[in-house]
Amino acid sequence: MLAEGYDVHPVADAVGGISPVAHERAFDRMIAAGARPITAIAFGAELMRNWARPDSDNLRTVMRWYFPERHRLGL
């Protein structure tokens, strides 16, 4: 995708390898090739762009599911 001119943003906390080391080395290779990793919450925020939108509660529901401990703690 990079070779075709696309921006590549792999979602680091939504993929995994067979070990933490394999995961990190894979991301090292992607970064060296020009990819720019992001997190799931950053990806969601990029999609939302404006949290005042009428449908923003849909993403908040997903984020509460994805981060249940933080929601339970009121963070």
Secondary structure, 3 states (H helix, E strand, C coil): CCCCCCCCCCEHHHCCCCCHHHHHHHHHHHHHHCCCCECHHHHHHHHHCCCCCCCHHHHHHHHHHHCHHHHHCCC
